[in-house]
């Protein structure tokens, strides 16, 4: 197991260009030690997607699961099912602290699954225990789908009734700036603003060293 927090993690920026994307730059950041998908590393048994709202986690996640023949789980859906109410209602009834405790427990329970694509809520990355869990597991690949704030606003336009923070752009920008360095602690970050969902899927597959994995025929549409 890799132990996050016992040493300073060094990150590097590199631009990866895939022929598939016709020269589109994929921004990658990896720790200084081997990560899943690098030479000599064991491919991940699960992939966890993190990123700001509008980054495409719940769009890319099912596509990635289908590509690999794995299962897809949205952590927010699990939390809502366990609580018997929607997340906004959980916030209203119990406050953010109680919600984050539920979220932390749900992610810890789910993150042990094999052949799993797990999408996190946008704020889950702010919890130190959750970050440590996901970054320290040698068979987990934590992937940040990075979007510019302008992309979030464009993609989420019309959903203000579901995401009230969109109407308060100062608060939204503050939240984005606070979370961005935490998202970038992920094993891999991919700039997705100009990519299609399928291009993002293939970028993740390559980053995880899973390009040779072919989903069973009965899992394909």
C-alpha positions as CSV (number, residue, x, y, z in Angstrom):
1,X,0.0,0.0,0.0
2,X,1.2,3.5,-0.7
3,X,1.1,5.7,2.4
4,X,-0.1,9.3,1.6
5,X,1.0,11.9,4.1
6,X,4.2,10.2,5.3
7,X,6.2,12.0,2.7
8,X,5.8,15.0,0.4
9,X,4.2,13.9,-2.8
10,X,5.8,15.4,-5.9
11,X,3.7,16.1,-8.9
12,X,4.7,16.8,-12.4
13,X,2.8,18.3,-15.3
14,X,3.1,16.7,-18.6
15,X,1.2,17.1,-21.8
16,X,0.2,13.8,-23.4
17,X,-0.8,13.8,-27.0
18,X,-2.8,10.9,-28.3
19,X,-3.3,10.3,-32.0
20,X,-6.8,9.4,-31.2
21,X,-7.5,13.0,-30.2
22,X,-5.8,14.5,-33.3
23,X,-3.4,16.4,-31.2
24,X,-5.7,17.4,-28.4
25,X,-3.6,17.9,-25.2
26,X,-4.4,15.7,-22.3
27,X,-3.0,17.2,-19.1
28,X,-1.6,14.6,-16.7
29,X,-0.2,14.9,-13.3
30,X,1.3,11.8,-11.6
31,X,3.1,11.3,-8.3
32,X,6.8,10.8,-8.5
33,X,6.4,7.0,-7.8
34,X,4.8,4.5,-10.2
35,X,1.1,4.8,-10.6
36,X,-1.3,2.3,-12.2
37,X,-0.7,2.2,-15.9
38,X,3.0,3.2,-15.7
39,X,5.7,0.7,-16.5
40,X,6.0,-2.0,-13.8
41,X,2.8,-0.9,-12.1
42,X,-0.2,-3.2,-11.5
43,X,-3.3,-2.0,-13.4
44,X,-6.0,-0.6,-11.1
45,X,-8.9,-2.7,-9.9
46,X,-11.1,0.3,-9.6
47,X,-11.2,3.9,-10.9
48,X,-12.6,6.8,-9.0
49,X,-13.7,10.0,-10.8
50,X,-13.5,13.3,-9.1
51,X,-14.0,16.9,-10.4
52,X,-16.1,20.0,-10.1
53,X,-19.7,20.1,-11.2
54,X,-20.2,19.9,-14.9
55,X,-16.9,17.9,-15.4
56,X,-18.8,14.9,-16.7
57,X,-18.3,12.3,-14.0
58,X,-21.7,10.8,-14.3
59,X,-21.6,11.0,-18.1
60,X,-18.1,9.5,-18.5
61,X,-18.5,7.0,-15.7
62,X,-21.1,4.7,-17.3
63,X,-19.3,4.9,-20.7
64,X,-16.0,3.9,-19.0
65,X,-17.7,1.1,-17.2
66,X,-19.1,-0.2,-20.4
67,X,-15.8,0.1,-22.1
68,X,-14.1,-2.1,-19.5
69,X,-17.0,-4.4,-18.6
70,X,-17.0,-3.0,-15.1
71,X,-19.8,-1.6,-12.9
72,X,-20.6,2.0,-12.4
73,X,-21.7,3.6,-9.1
74,X,-22.5,7.2,-8.3
75,X,-21.7,7.8,-4.7
76,X,-24.4,10.5,-4.4
77,X,-27.1,7.9,-5.6
78,X,-26.0,5.5,-2.8
79,X,-26.1,8.2,-0.2
80,X,-29.6,9.2,-1.2
81,X,-30.8,5.6,-1.3
82,X,-29.4,5.0,2.2
83,X,-30.9,8.2,3.6
84,X,-34.2,7.9,1.8
85,X,-34.1,11.5,0.6
86,X,-32.3,13.8,-1.8
87,X,-29.0,15.3,-0.9
88,X,-30.3,18.9,-0.8
89,X,-32.8,17.7,1.8
90,X,-30.1,16.0,3.8
91,X,-28.2,19.4,3.9
92,X,-31.4,21.2,5.0
93,X,-32.2,18.6,7.7
94,X,-28.8,17.8,9.2
95,X,-26.3,20.3,7.8
96,X,-23.1,19.9,5.8
97,X,-21.0,18.3,8.6
98,X,-23.4,15.4,9.0
99,X,-23.7,15.0,5.3
100,X,-19.9,14.8,4.9
101,X,-19.8,12.1,7.5
102,X,-22.4,10.1,5.6
103,X,-20.4,10.7,2.4
104,X,-17.1,9.6,3.9
105,X,-18.6,6.4,5.2
106,X,-20.3,5.6,1.9
107,X,-17.1,6.2,-0.1
108,X,-15.1,4.0,2.3
109,X,-17.6,1.2,1.9
110,X,-17.7,1.5,-1.9
111,X,-14.0,2.0,-2.6
112,X,-13.2,-1.6,-1.8
113,X,-15.1,-2.9,-4.8
114,X,-13.4,-4.6,-7.7
115,X,-14.1,-3.8,-11.4
116,X,-15.7,-0.6,-10.3
117,X,-16.0,2.9,-11.7
118,X,-17.0,5.2,-8.8
119,X,-18.1,8.8,-9.3
120,X,-17.7,11.2,-6.3
121,X,-19.7,14.3,-5.5
122,X,-17.9,17.5,-6.2
123,X,-17.2,18.3,-2.5
124,X,-16.0,14.8,-1.4
125,X,-12.4,15.7,-2.2
126,X,-12.4,18.3,0.6
127,X,-12.5,15.5,3.2
128,X,-8.9,14.7,4.2
129,X,-9.8,11.1,5.2
130,X,-11.4,10.4,1.9
131,X,-8.4,11.8,0.0
132,X,-6.0,9.7,2.0
133,X,-8.1,6.6,1.5
134,X,-8.2,7.0,-2.3
135,X,-4.6,8.2,-2.8
136,X,-3.0,5.5,-0.7
137,X,-4.7,2.4,-2.2
138,X,-2.3,0.8,-4.7
139,X,-5.1,-0.7,-6.7
140,X,-7.2,2.5,-7.0
141,X,-6.7,5.1,-9.7
142,X,-8.1,8.5,-8.7
143,X,-8.8,10.5,-11.8
144,X,-9.6,14.2,-11.9
145,X,-11.7,15.5,-14.7
146,X,-10.6,19.1,-14.9
147,X,-12.8,21.8,-16.3
148,X,-12.5,25.6,-16.4
149,X,-15.2,27.4,-14.4
150,X,-16.5,28.8,-17.7
151,X,-17.2,25.2,-18.9
152,X,-19.1,24.5,-15.7
153,X,-21.3,27.5,-16.2
154,X,-22.0,26.6,-19.8
155,X,-22.7,22.9,-19.2
156,X,-24.8,23.5,-16.1
157,X,-26.9,26.4,-17.5
158,X,-30.6,25.8,-16.8
159,X,-30.0,23.7,-13.7
160,X,-30.0,26.5,-11.2
161,X,-33.1,25.1,-9.5
162,X,-31.1,22.0,-8.7
163,X,-27.8,23.8,-8.0
164,X,-28.6,27.1,-6.3
165,X,-24.9,27.9,-6.0
166,X,-24.8,28.5,-9.8
167,X,-26.8,31.7,-9.1
168,X,-24.1,33.0,-6.8
169,X,-21.1,33.2,-9.0
170,X,-18.8,34.7,-6.4
171,X,-19.5,31.8,-4.1
172,X,-19.1,29.4,-7.0
173,X,-15.8,30.8,-8.0
174,X,-14.5,30.6,-4.4
175,X,-15.6,27.0,-4.2
176,X,-13.9,26.2,-7.4
177,X,-10.6,27.9,-6.4
178,X,-10.7,26.1,-3.0
179,X,-11.2,22.7,-4.5
180,X,-9.0,22.8,-7.6
181,X,-5.6,22.2,-5.8
182,X,-7.3,19.2,-4.0
183,X,-8.6,17.8,-7.2
184,X,-5.1,18.1,-8.7
185,X,-3.8,15.8,-6.0
186,X,-5.4,12.9,-7.9
187,X,-3.1,10.4,-9.6
188,X,-4.1,11.7,-13.0
189,X,-5.8,15.0,-14.1
190,X,-7.3,15.3,-17.6
191,X,-8.4,18.6,-19.0
192,X,-11.7,17.7,-20.5
193,X,-13.2,21.0,-21.7
194,X,-12.6,20.3,-25.4
195,X,-13.0,16.5,-25.3
196,X,-16.0,14.4,-26.1
197,X,-17.1,11.9,-23.4
198,X,-15.7,9.0,-25.5
199,X,-12.3,10.7,-25.8
200,X,-12.2,11.2,-22.0
201,X,-12.9,7.4,-21.6
202,X,-10.0,6.5,-23.9
203,X,-7.7,8.9,-22.1
204,X,-8.6,7.3,-18.7
205,X,-8.2,3.8,-20.2
206,X,-4.7,4.6,-21.4
207,X,-3.7,6.4,-18.2
208,X,-4.7,3.2,-16.2
209,X,-2.8,0.9,-18.5
210,X,-6.1,-0.8,-19.4
211,X,-6.0,-0.3,-23.2
212,X,-5.9,-4.1,-23.8
213,X,-9.0,-4.8,-21.7
214,X,-11.9,-5.7,-23.8
215,X,-15.4,-5.8,-22.2
216,X,-17.2,-9.2,-22.4
217,X,-19.5,-9.3,-25.3
218,X,-22.6,-9.6,-23.1
219,X,-21.8,-6.3,-21.4
220,X,-21.8,-4.3,-24.7
221,X,-25.0,-2.7,-26.1
